[in-house]
């Protein structure tokens, strides 16, 4: 992998929020600039929108965009107790906006997504729920930074049971479980669910989820090691997964484009011309992840 070309591509093409993340990891800049840029996507209700999640441009607050903001804050070590941004997120989540009170889940897709440029999978179909993505991490966030109530504790227990029962979990859903585990561990919340058992389950589900066919990496939309281990969650990098990590690292140079960036492996499936811009913004974000992944030593 040509790291110099990748860095130049990021500097020339990244959105300000993604550029701030890059500078935090690679230029020793403070996470303050990440928080400042992220604040531009936060609404008055405390939730996030405005295209923070690049595949739908809905300005309204949504659970998924808010979860994306939490992930970003976690990655750069900016989840602060009683910070203005954290308190706003708690306010949004505790309002139970876009929350199915009967099923006790936050919605994966919300109705208003269809009013703005979006990928087909962000259209709300049926109840708009997609397993425990992002419910498990959002409930954990409220427990750790807001009010700990029986509702959120029940969600955690049901989320653990769901993970136990489902043999196949998507990579994005697993990242919600990873974030949940890390937050519970950080805040020493070990009396709601068995964290050791949760960790073992996540180990197993990641191992099963990562595509074993290296030829599909960067070509088809399949879970790869770099989806999970780009600067975070390295405790879950087990000896069983390590050969696939090394295999992906060895082909990064082949997947890198001539301009130094990496490309996405999906399309929106909707007629919006804005996809071209979304793709141009996705590429630097993905390239940052590949750079972070490339830092992992070969076993």
C-alpha positions, -999 to +999 in steps of 0.1 A: +000+000+000+013+034-009+007+053+023+020+086+010-005+086-019-033+076+004-026+105+027-024+129-002-058+116-015-073+122+020-060+157+024-073+167-010-108+150-009-120+144+027-149+162+043-138+185+072-152+160+098-132+131+082-101+153+078-103+161+115-104+124+123-074+118+100-054+146+116-062+132+151-048+098+142-019+107+119-009+143+127-012+143+165-040+170+165-064+173+193-098+156+192-113+191+198-114+197+161-133+164+156-159+175+182-161+210+165-167+195+131-191+169+145-212+196+162-222+209+127-242+177+122-260+179+156-296+192+158-313+212+185-329+180+198-294+165+204-296+140+176-275+139+145-284+142+108-274+164+078-258+135+059-233+125+086-242+090+075-231+095+039-257+072+022-287+093+033-288+131+034-317+135+057-311+166+079-334+153+106-321+135+136-320+097+133-308+068+155-283+057+129-267+091+124-266+096+161-249+062+166-224+072+139-216+103+159-211+082+190-188+059+172-167+088+160-165+103+195-154+069+209-128+064+182-110+097+190-115+095+228-139+124+230-168+108+249-169+131+279-191+129+309-214+160+310-200+175+278-224+196+258-224+171+229-228+141+251-257+157+271-274+165+238-272+129+226-286+117+259-314+142+256-323+130+221-322+093+231-342+097+263-369+115+243-374+081+226-378+098+192-378+072+164-382+045+191-407+016+189-420+015+224-437-019+219-407-036+205-382-016+225-360-008+196-347+023+179-355+025+142-329+016+117-346+036+090-370+065+095-399+078+074-383+111+064-353+094+048-374+091+016-377+128+012-339+133+007-312+116-015-306+081-001-296+046-008-324+021-012-317+004+022-325+036+041-361+035+030-383+025+059-401-007+051-424-024+076-414-014+111-381+001+102-363-021+127-331-041+118-323-064+147-305-045+174-286-022+151-282+005+165-304-002+195-278-021+216-252+007+215-277+035+219-292+019+250-257+013+264-248+049+258-278+061+278-270+037+307-234+050+308-240+087+302-277+093+311-302+077+334-299+040+341-335+026+340-351-008+337-360-001+301-324+002+289-313-027+311-340-048+295-328-038+260-293-050+269-305-083+281-327-088+251-299-077+228-276-103+243-302-130+238-306-119+202-269-122+196-269-156+212-298-168+190-287-154+156-260-174+138-255-146+112-251-110+122-241-083+098-209-065+102-226-031+109-247-047+136-217-063+152-200-029+154-230-018+175-223-047+199-186-039+199-193-004+209-218-015+236-192-039+251-164-012+251-187+013+268-199-011+294-163-022+301-151+014+303-178+023+328-175-009+347-211-018+342-208-055+347-240-062+367-265-060+338-252-087+315-222-110+317-195-090+298-171-120+295-199-140+279-207-110+256-171-108+246-169-145+237-201-142+217-188-112+197-155-131+191-175-159+176-198-138+155-170-117+141-151-149+132-182-162+114-191-129+097-157-120+081-157-132+045-132-160+040-130-154+002-102-129-002-111-124-039-143-106-028-124-080-007-129-045-022-150-059-050-182-071-033-199-057-002-187-083+023-174-079+058-136-077+059-111-075+087-105-038+081-142-032+088-136-041+124-099-034+131-092+001+119-078+017+151-104+002+174-116-031+189-081-046+187-088-068+218-111-088+195-083-096+170-080-134+178-054-159+163-083-174+143-089-141+126-053-131+122-046-150+089-074-131+072-060-098+086-026-106+071-042-117+038-061-084+035-031-063+044-012-081+016-037-071-011-042-035+000-018-023-027-039-041-054-071-025-041-057+010-039-066+031-069-042+052-090-052+084-072-041+069-039-076+063-025-098+033-020-132+029-035-166+017-021-181-016-033-218-006-034-242+017-052-274+033-039-299+015-061-319+048-063-319+074-091-303+102-071-273+119-089-261+128-054-246+093-052-216+105-071-208+131-044-215+106-016-190+082-032-164+110-035-168+116+003-169+079+011-136+072-005-114+094+018-133+080+048-127+045+037-090+053+029-085+065+065-097+032+077-074+013+054-044+034+066-053+026+102-057-010+094-024-011+075-006+000+107-014-034+122+018-055+122+019-087+102+017-117+125 
